């Protein structure tokens, strides 16, 4: 088993990603953060430059598909709160698989297309509480856990575990749960077949 300082990570940036990319760099991981929006890369780079332990993060205005064309490979690929925003989730999952080294891991988090998620992640978060800009999420682009498992299977990924993610607004923390109704996270490995 590799130690974290010997692992290469690519993190596709979105809302949750910044909260995990810098701690990984502080633990010694070699981290690449990508986003298709240059402004997001500039902001993330400026924030990371303030800390000598995170200044080594390689930020790039890029996409998973571009990294595949460059034949880059990583031990861990994360796409946190990204897949529900891409034009073609099936192609996106295939790109994530192509970015993996042998025995690599893909971690995807997203929002379920459920009534609970509509009420909490769209109506409450976007329209009532204003935590996200209105229209951030399109109900029809949200992906159920079953759909994500099928996308993974078509992309030669094997789902190892799925867990719900529950936000506690009183203390501002997230925790894992068995409830996949709103937010959930999936850990996958490349299938050997």
Order of alpha helices (4+ residues) and beta strands (2+ residues): beta-alpha-beta-alpha-beta-alpha-beta-alpha-beta-alpha-beta-beta-beta
